[in-house]
Amino acid sequence: MAKKKPAHARGTLAAWLGVRKCAIKAAHETMGVLKKERGDDKIPKDWASRSIPLFKKYYAQLPSDGRPDPPKRLAEFIRYQYKHDATATSVADKRRTGRNWKVQSVGLLMQLLLLVIETAPRTMMQMSRVPLWRDTMEAHGVKCKTLWRYVRTMCPALGKHLRVEYKMTLSVELMAERVETCVRWLSKAVLPDKGKPYDGPPIPPPPVPNAPNPAAALRIPTCVEDLRAAFLRRIIWIDAKKFYISPETFKAWAVRGAKSVTIQDARVRSSWCIHFYSAVNYIHGGILIKVVSGTKGKGYKPDKVYKLCAVL
């Protein structure tokens, strides 16, 4: 965990320079007064606390436009500024010691960053197989992990934020059927003399031969008044979601040479599937969906099922 910077080290240089001068000026004046009162060079331990009134006085004289808030621990701040007054020339952080980057070209790092965004790798090591990334590693003698650190320093927003989902490809017939359903429902929801004519992308014709084009009489609503309120309030909106559960092999912490552990699980042969359904209506709100078994054994009497549907 990185060490948190002290309060006086945060903020811009120009904003904190005036606050630092107030603290140093208050400390020196307090030191002079205390030495004069005591008659010697011994300074009490609470001298920083006695400097707070003077600091507040000089702080109030700073321009209010862009003036940063004073630190919460004023005594600690004044003591720190007085101690480092002789050596410190700026309130900015000192340059960190350590080795310089092996890749100094900013343009090359920007190319690698754009390459990562274009490739969208699943793992970091996947980039080591990309020609430009591999050539940079060999030419500068850096590891893949180090090169990743350079690129992420250039762009802190870079991370695993891209979601990749696998879904079934829809056939042309199914897409045409969905479009036809949407057009039919939209035609029923919009009043005939309201809305505006449809001017969007061309709608594929229905699969029925010699059928009229649904886009000819389609109206697009422009406001709430263009809709059939009674029709929409009778609709029951239903949605469904499936989750497939299957165990995957993984590695656990153990001593080198430990034997593998085998767990018998029925889900390996055929994965489990959990279905989630929801139904809601404008008038009734959430609608209870009750699953009833189709068993017809002796002594079993299933509950009576009522089918709910919208009136078209």
N, C-alpha and C positions, 0 to 999 in steps of 0.2 A: 504494500500500500504506500502510495506516494505521501511524503510528509507535507502537511498543510502549511502554506505560506503564512507568515505572521500578518497581522492586520495592516501594518505599515508598508508591506511589500506588495499589496494588491492595489489595483487601480493604475491609471495612466501616470506617466512621469510628470507631465505639466500640472496635473491636478494635485498630486501629492507633494510637489516641491514647496508650495506655499505653506502647507500644513507642517512639513518637516522643519521649515524655517521658524515657524511659531514655536514648535516644541524646543528647538535648540536655543532660541532667544529666551524663552521662559526658564529653561534650565540654567543658563548662565547667569541670569539676573537673580534667580533664587540662590544659586551657589554664592554669589557675591554678598547677598544680604546675610546668609547664614554664617559665612566666614567673618563678616564684620561684627555680628552679634556675639559670636563665641570667642573671637579674638585669636583663633588658631585655624589650622587647616583641616581639622577633623569635621567631617560632614555626617550628620545623622542619617540613619538608614531610610527615614521617611521623607527625604528631601524631594523625591519625585512627586509624592502626594501633595507636598506644599507648592509645587510648581503648577498644579492644575488650574488654580484661579487665573494666574498670569497667561497660561496657554489659552484658556477660554476667552480672555480679553483680546489677545492678538488674533485668535481664530475668528472672532466676530467682526474684525476689521477687514477680513478677506472679501473679495467680490463674491456675492451670492451666486452669480451665474457660473455654473459648472463647479462650484465648490463641493468637494466630497464630504461625506459625513465623517465626523471624527471617530477614531477607534473606540471600542467599548472599554478597553483597559488603557486608560490614559496614562497612568503612572508607568506601566510597563513600556508604553510607546515612548514617553519622554526619556526614560532611562536608556532605552535602546538608541535613540537618536543622539543623546549626549555622549554615550560611550563610543559611537562610531563617527562622531563629528570630525575627528582629526584625520580619519582614513577614507571614509566613504565620500565619494564625489557624486553619487546619484542614488536615487531610490529604486532604480531598476535592478533586476536580478543580475548577479555576476554571470559571466560566461561559464557554462558547464565544462568541466575538464573531461577528458576522454578522447578516444580516437575519432578522427573525422570520418565522414561517410566515404566509402570507396567509390560510390557513384556520385560525382559532383555535378553532372549535367542535369539541369532542371528540365530541359527539353526532352531528354531521354526518359526521365521519370514521368513526365506528362504523357509520353507515348505509351509507357507501360501501364499507366493508370487508365488511359482510353482502351488499351488492349484488354484489361481486366473487365471493364464495363461491357465491352463488345463480346468477350468470350463467356462471361457469367459462369465461372467455374464452380463446381460443387465443393471441391477441396482446394487447399493451397498448393499441394503438390501437383495438381493437375496443370497448373501454369508452367511447371518445369518442362512440359512436353511441347510447349508453344515455341516456335523457332526464335522469335525476337527475345523472349524471356530467357530461353536457354543460352542464346549467344551472349546476352548481357551477363549472365552468371559466369560463363567461362572467361569472358574478356576482362572482367573486373575482379574475379576470384571471390565471389560472394555466394552464400548459400541462398536457397529459395526462401527460407524463413526471413533472412536478413533483408532480401529485396522486397519482400512483402511489408516489412516494417518501414522501409523507406517510402513505399507507395502509400501506406496508410497514414504516415506522418504528413505527406503532401495533401491527402484528402481524408480528414478524420471521419467524414460521413460514410466512408466506404465500410461495408459490413454485409452480413448475410440478411439482406432485406428483400431479396427477390424470391417470391414464392412460386414454385413450379408444381403444377398439379397435372395428374394424368386423368383424362376423361375420355369417354367413348366418342369416337368420331360419328357425327350425325350423317345419315345418308341424305341424298337429294330428295327422296320421297318424303322422309320424315321432316325435313326443313320446310318443304312445300306445304305439308299438312299443318305444321305449326303456324306458318304465315296465314294460311286460310282460316284457321281457328281465330287468330288474333284479329283479322279483318272482319270476320263475322261478328265477334263480340264487340268490337269497336263500333261497328255499324249500328248495333242495337243500343249502345250506350249513348250515342250522340243523337240529338234531336234532328229531324230531317231539314229544318230550316235554319239551323244554327251551325256554328263552326265555319271552317274554310275548306275549300277543295284540297285534296291530297296532291302535293307537289314534290314528294320525296323520291327515293330510288324506285325503279320499276318493280312492281310486284309480279312474281311469276304467275302465269295463268293456272287455274285449277286443273287437276289431272283429268277431269271429265271433259270429253270432246264437245266442242261447240258451246261451252259454258260461257256466260258473260264475265267480262273482266271485273273483279270486285273493286278495283281501284277507281272505276268510273264514277260510282256513286258514294265513294268513301268520303266522309267529312272528318276533319281534324278539329277537336275542341280547342278553343282559345281561352276559355274561362269556365268557371264552375257552372254558370247559367246555361252553358251549352250541353250539359249532360242530363240524362234521365235519372234524377235522384232516386226515385222509387225503384228503378231497375237495379241500380248499383247497390242499394241497401239490402236487397234480397239475395245478393250473391254471397256464397260461402267460399271464402278463399282458403285453399288447401295447399300445403307444401309438404314435401317429404325429403328425407336425407338418410343415406345408408353409410354405415361405418363397418368396415371389414377388419376383423381382429385375427391376427395370426402371429404366433411367437417367432422371434428372430434370434439367431445365434449371436451372442455377445461375449466379451472377455471381461473377467473380473480380476481384481487384485489377488495375487498369490505368489508363492515362491517359485523361482524358475524350476522347471521340471515337473510341476504338478500335473497329475492326470486329468483328463477331460471328465466332465460331469454330464451325464445323459439324463434328461428328464422326459418321461413318457407323457405326451400331450396329444389329445385327440384333435386339436386344432391344426396340427401339422398336415394331416391328410386333407382336410377340407376346412377352410377358414370360417370362423363364425361371422355372422352378419347381424348387425343391430339396426333396426328400422325406427326412425323417428318420424312421427306425423303430427301435423298441427292444422287446426281449422279455426277460423275466426269469421264472425259476421258483424255487420254494423249494428244490427238490432240486438242480437243475442250475445255478442262478445265472443269469448272463447267457448268452443263447443267440445264437449267430452267425446272422445273416440274410444269406444270399448271393444276390445278384441274378444270374440266369442269362438270357442272351439267347435269344430264340426263333428265332434264325437256323437254317435247315436247308440251308445251302449245301453244295456238294461239298467233302469233306475236313474238314467241321466236325462235331465230336462234342460235344454239350453235356454238362456234368456231370450226374450223376444227382442228382435233387432228392428230398428226403425231406420229406413234409408232417408237421408236428408239430401235434398237437391234444390237448386235454384229454379224458380219459375221463369222460363224464357219467353 
